[in-house]
Amino acid sequence: FILVNNCNIADRYAGIASFCSLIFVTVSIFLLSRYLRKKEVDFDLQEQTATDYSIEVINPPVDANDPEVWKEYMEGILPDEVQNKHVTCCTVALDNTKLINHLSARRQLMLQLELMTPPEIPFDKHNIEELGHEIPLPPTWKRYLCFATDPRALIAKIRVHEENIEELSTQTFEVSSVFITYETEEAQRAALKTLDVSGWNVWRNTGVEERLLFRGDKVLSLKEPAEPSSIRYEDLDDTFAKTVTQLMLTTFISLVLIVGGAFLIFLARRRSAFASGITIKIINSLTPAVCSMLVNKFESHAYEGQKQTSEYVKVTIFRWVSTAIVNIIITPFTSTTKNGAVFLLSALRATFIFELVTTPVLQLLDIGGNVKRHILGPRAVDQRRMDLKFLGNSYTLGERYTDLTKILFLTFFYAVIFPTGFFYAFATLALTYWVDKYSLLRQWGPAPKVGSQISEISRDYFFNAALLAFAIFGAYQWAGFPYDDACGMYSSSMISKGKT
């Protein structure tokens, strides 16, 4: 038998309405992008930070570790019309990643040991061996169920880190970057303009006046640095080849996880649209944590903005595939417009409802935060431990952007066969705005300043990709009507009589 769907869309107004929707959305995205660019400039002008007065030397000589030499050079390259040439601060970043990692790990272990120490026992960081005998051992059930740490094991780890720190402290490290902070913005801009050299000339070490050469033989490359709180000093010295290799590895792992998530959604769709919606929601909820673990463990980024951008790209692609693309792949062509518990339209409706309801409700309930503040905090043994329970929840700007782009992409992708998605998207985005605003003011803790990288990549790439999906897949879906296996040889009379 050949399936014939008696679905007539000969009315040209349906196509005109879809085309007008595409034009309206395109203009709206264009206006939104212009508005975001304007707000970025306004925010930058309204808030003065160290970045507005600083420059970063990307390619310093590996042995140029004297701040006084850098101060004299950076003041000397400025033109005479600059009134105040004074260099206020000079920071020389060294290629000492291993030393920083050991220092950071030792500090974390010392804090963990201090939190394990009972209030009646004074904590002496210079005599931690005695603490190991005075701190009571955790019960057996805590060690197996809660993975409680033995204080003596912590002390042994601390001593290992201290030995490595002593050994590394005797070494001489190469210079990886230099940060210069001027007294005025005028001096900063003049320095950037004076040493505005192309990458080709920097590589060839030519193209500048002799007075601008550092030590008389080095062409420097300058840029405006990121915010001080977003600099990841342990990763400043990593090479481009290492960064690309790490990125390829995490990308491959992400693709494997995407395929695995798609298979789980396929199994859930075979049962019902409700099961599919729950599976998609669970996968979308776990995705930020998984991508963050991948980036933290396998990637190195010099700035927090780059790190969050990498997480944002992975989470967005993961959510786009699991939310929108997988559904169209696992749906048979002739079942595209069918109604039923296991078909596409029911799955889309369930997905939109889960995004509208579950995400804001769980975010407002803040179960983990309330348990810390109202149960664990009042029962803390001292003030410091109690204060740690009242810290706000952590969040990333990239994750918040993925929620926006995910809903837009899902709505645009199925705009032709599920136009009701625009209403679901409006309700979801409006509710998300108010819930995020409440969380930002009441629940979340402060986040590092990351600049405008995530906003730029979102509007330049992901917004445009969503619009492109609207145009391409909208045309594909119109061409697929009436979604059956019949060709034009069957007459309308045969279709009306239900013959195949």
Salt bridges, closest charged atoms under 4 A:
GLU40 OE2 - ARG459 NH1 2.50
ASP42 OD2 - LYS38 NZ 3.14
GLU47 OE2 - LYS449 NZ 2.65
ASP63 OD1 - ARG215 NH1 2.93
GLU75 OE2 - LYS71 NZ 2.95
GLU75 OE2 - HIS86 ND1 3.71
ASP80 OD1 - LYS85 NZ 3.79
GLU114 OE2 - ARG384 NH1 2.71
GLU129 OE2 - ARG159 NE 2.60
ASP150 OD2 - ARG152 NH2 3.22
GLU162 OE2 - ARG106 NE 2.98
GLU162 OE1 - ARG159 NH1 2.36
GLU185 OE1 - ARG189 NH2 3.10
GLU209 OE1 - ARG211 NE 3.23
ASP235 OD2 - ARG232 NH2 3.24
ASP238 OD1 - LYS242 NZ 3.29
GLU299 OE1 - HIS301 NE2 2.61
GLU299 OE2 - LYS314 NZ 2.88
GLU304 OE1 - ARG232 NH1 3.58
GLU304 OE2 - LYS307 NZ 3.64
GLU311 OE2 - LYS307 NZ 2.85
GLU355 OE1 - LYS281 NZ 3.72
GLU355 OE1 - LYS406 NZ 2.90
ASP366 OD2 - ARG373 NH2 2.96
ASP382 OD2 - ARG385 NH1 2.13
ASP403 OD1 - ARG319 NH1 2.72
ASP403 OD2 - ARG400 NH1 3.24
ASP403 OD1 - LYS406 NZ 3.75
ASP436 OD1 - ARG400 NH2 2.81
ASP460 OD1 - ARG37 NH2 3.31
ASP460 OD1 - ARG459 NE 3.75
